[in-house]
Amino acid sequence: MTTLPKTMCAVQMTGHGDTDKLSYRTDIALPNIGAREVLVKVAAAGVNNTDINTRIGWYSKSDDAEDASWSSEALQFPRIQGADVCGYIVAVGEQVDASRVGERVLIEPCLREVNGTEPEQARYFGSECDGGFAEYSKVAARHAYQINSDYSDAELASFPCSYSTAENLLTRAQVKAGDRVLITGASGGVGSAAIQLAKARGAYVMALTSASKQQKISQLGVDEIVLRSEKLSDVVPANSVDVVIDLVAGDLFPQLLEVLRSKGRYAVSGAIGGAMVELDVRTLYLKDLSFFGGTVIEPEVFGNLIKRIEQQEVAPLVAHTFPLKEIVAAQSKFLEKQFLGKIVLTV
C-alpha cells in the first residue's frame, strides 16, 4: 500500500485580484476524503478562462465581487483552482470499491451531489470547492471517470472543462448530422473542441477566427472558415445557419441572430467580446429562435465525452505546458491568445 505524504504542493488563490493573489506553497495539508470520495494524485491540470475570470471577479454582477463565482455565491478563501484534471486514484473512502485505487481518471468539472431524492445545486471543481492546481485533490467517486487512452496525462488534461462545455452546448442545441453550425471563438479551448465534436456528429462546420489562425483551424477539419475581419453578413447569408455556438457575444451578437434560419438554435457559454449585447426581440420571436445557456453540464455529457476520447473521435490540442509552480507565467501566456488549444500545468 502506498504511503501518502502529510503535505503537498499547491497554488492557493487568496482573494480576488491580480496574479499576486496566487500563492505557490509546499506545506498544504492533504485533503481528507469522505466515505464516498476518492483522493486523486494530480498528473496534469489545464488552464482555463474561468480560472482567470474567477480570480479577477469577472463573474460578479455587482461591485463587491461577493457573487464572483460560477454559482454566483461568494468564494471561500484560500481556494485551490483548477477544473481540468487528469490523475490517478490513490485512496478511496469507505463506501468506494477499493479496486478503484490505481485507476487513471478524468474529473468531471460540474459536480452534482444527491441530497435525499433531489439533486443539490451544481458546484464546480476548482471554484466552489478545491480543484486540481495541487499534487492531490479529492472528489466524489462518481465524478472521477476512468479513462483508457494512449494519450499522455497532459493531453488528457486538455479535455475535461472545454470539451465537456462544448459537448454540453452541442447536446443542448441538439446538433445532428447535416446541421450547418457556426462556431465563434474557434481557436480557443471550447471553440476548437466544439469544431471536433460537431464534426463527429456529421455537422457542416463554419469556424469564425482570425487570419493568423486560419491555417491551424483548417487542420481541425472545418468545412468553411469565416474571418473575423470580414462583416459576417457579407460572407454568411442570412437565414442559412441551423446552430450558432457562441463564445464571443459582444457587438457580433445581432449578426449571429440574423444568419440563423427560422427555428435556429443559439447556444452560448462565453462572452470574451463583451457581456452586454443588443437584442432586437422581434428577431427572436419572428424567427422562432431558441436560446440556450451552457454552464451546468447535462448528466449524460461527461460520460459521452469519455467515450469519444477513448474512440479517438476527438484529439487533444496542447499548445504549451508549464510546471505548476510557474502558474503565473502560464496564465500570462494564456492571456496572449496567440495559440490554438490548451495550456496545461504539469504536477
C-alpha positions, -999 to 999 in steps of 0.1 A, spaced: 0 0 0 13 34 -10 22 57 20 8 92 13 26 123 25 10 146 50 16 178 30 16 187 -7 24 215 -31 -5 236 -43 -14 270 -57 -38 289 -35 -59 318 -46 -60 341 -16 -86 366 -29 -100 383 -60 -74 404 -78 -42 401 -99 -17 373 -100 -3 384 -67 -34 365 -53 -18 332 -64 4 317 -38 25 286 -46 31 266 -13 47 233 -4 31 229 31 -6 224 23 -23 195 41 -36 166 20 -74 167 16 -93 144 39 -117 122 19 -152 113 29 -169 80 27 -180 84 -10 -149 103 -22 -116 94 -38 -82 110 -35 -65 117 -68 -28 123 -74 -29 150 -100 -7 144 -130 -17 174 -151 -42 203 -149 -54 226 -177 -56 264 -176 -90 279 -184 -106 313 -189 -127 305 -158 -96 304 -136 -87 339 -145 -123 352 -146 -129 339 -111 -97 354 -98 -104 388 -112 -140 387 -101 -154 389 -137 -185 368 -129 -197 393 -104 -227 414 -114 -221 438 -85 -193 459 -73 -182 439 -43 -173 405 -60 -194 386 -35 -211 368 -63 -179 363 -84 -181 325 -90 -198 301 -114 -227 297 -89 -230 334 -81 -221 327 -45 -192 341 -25 -160 320 -27 -142 308 4 -105 317 5 -79 304 2 -91 283 -28 -72 259 -49 -84 264 -85 -81 240 -115 -111 225 -132 -92 203 -157 -76 173 -141 -60 140 -152 -47 119 -124 -46 86 -106 -67 74 -77 -45 67 -47 -71 63 -19 -108 58 -16 -135 64 10 -151 35 29 -181 34 6 -160 32 -26 -147 0 -41 -111 -4 -32 -103 -18 -66 -105 17 -80 -71 25 -65 -47 29 -94 -73 40 -119 -63 67 -143 -92 92 -143 -105 125 -156 -125 146 -132 -159 159 -142 -158 197 -136 -195 201 -129 -203 184 -96 -239 174 -88 -243 156 -55 -276 139 -45 -292 151 -13 -320 128 -4 -341 124 -36 -333 159 -50 -300 169 -67 -283 198 -50 -273 230 -69 -244 223 -91 -209 231 -78 -178 235 -98 -144 218 -93 -118 244 -85 -145 271 -78 -169 262 -51 -145 235 -39 -108 230 -42 -96 217 -75 -65 204 -94 -38 230 -91 -22 208 -64 -4 175 -61 -35 158 -47 -72 166 -49 -104 149 -37 -138 145 -54 -169 123 -51 -161 89 -67 -190 94 -92 -172 124 -107 -139 106 -113 -143 88 -146 -118 60 -155 -102 67 -189 -84 41 -211 -63 60 -236 -29 62 -251 -29 100 -248 -4 115 -223 -15 129 -190 -10 165 -203 -31 157 -234 -59 142 -213 -59 172 -190 -68 194 -220 -102 177 -223 -125 179 -192 -136 215 -189 -135 229 -225 -146 197 -242 -174 190 -218 -186 226 -221 -186 222 -259 -203 188 -258 -229 203 -235 -236 232 -259 -240 208 -288 -262 185 -267 -285 213 -255 -287 227 -291 -294 192 -304 -268 194 -331 -272 165 -356 -258 153 -389 -264 177 -417 -268 208 -395 -250 239 -405 -231 251 -374 -213 284 -369 -187 285 -341 -173 317 -328 -140 319 -309 -130 289 -328 -93 289 -318 -99 288 -281 -102 257 -259 -140 254 -261 -142 266 -297 -117 241 -311 -134 214 -290 -168 223 -305 -154 220 -340 -142 185 -335 -174 174 -316 -197 189 -342 -178 172 -370 -181 139 -350 -218 144 -352 -217 149 -390 -224 186 -390 -212 211 -416 -190 234 -395 -181 270 -401 -154 285 -378 -151 322 -371 -114 331 -364 -86 355 -373 -65 353 -404 -34 344 -383 -51 312 -370 -69 302 -402 -44 275 -413 -44 258 -379 -82 259 -376 -84 244 -411 -64 214 -398 -93 205 -375 -115 196 -405 -138 226 -406 -158 229 -438 -156 267 -440 -135 295 -424 -151 329 -417 -126 356 -409 -132 380 -380 -120 409 -402 -150 404 -425 -185 415 -419 -204 384 -411 -234 392 -433 -211 397 -463 -198 361 -461 -226 341 -444 -261 345 -460 -290 355 -437 -312 326 -426 -286 300 -436 -274 286 -403 -291 260 -381 -270 264 -349 -247 291 -336 -222 281 -308 -211 314 -294 -182 321 -272 -177 357 -281 -210 377 -278 -204 414 -277 -211 435 -308 -212 404 -330 -244 391 -313 -270 408 -336 -253 395 -367 -253 359 -353 -291 360 -349 -295 373 -385 -277 344 -400 -298 319 -381 -326 303 -401 -362 301 -388 -363 279 -357 -325 281 -354 -307 274 -321 -283 298 -304 -261 283 -276 -237 304 -256 -210 298 -230 -187 327 -232 -186 365 -237 -150 374 -244 -163 401 -268 -184 417 -242 -212 405 -218 -237 432 -227 -254 427 -261 -280 443 -282 -311 422 -288 -340 431 -311 -366 409 -296 -385 409 -328 -357 388 -344 -361 363 -315 -398 358 -318 -404 363 -355 -378 337 -364 -389 313 -336 -353 311 -323 -343 290 -293 -316 303 -269 -295 280 -246 -271 290 -219 -244 264 -212 -229 262 -177 -244 233 -158 -235 201 -178 -263 177 -186 -259 144 -167 -250 123 -198 -224 147 -213 -192 137 -195 -197 100 -199 -204 106 -236 -172 127 -238 -151 99 -222 -164 75 -249 -155 100 -277 -120 104 -263 -114 66 -259 -127 61 -295 -104 89 -307 -133 109 -322 -116 140 -308 -79 148 -305 -61 168 -278 -47 202 -286 -19 211 -262 -2 244 -271 22 247 -241 30 231 -208 43 247 -176 52 232 -142 26 240 -115 49 265 -98 50 286 -130 13 292 -130 17 330 -133 38 325 -165 12 300 -177 -17 324 -172 3 353 -188 8 331 -219 -28 321 -219 -39 358 -219 -18 364 -250 -43 343 -270 -17 335 -297 -21 298 -297 -45 270 -306 -58 247 -280 -49 245 -243 -22 254 -219 -15 227 -193 2 226 -159 22 195 -151 22 184 -115 
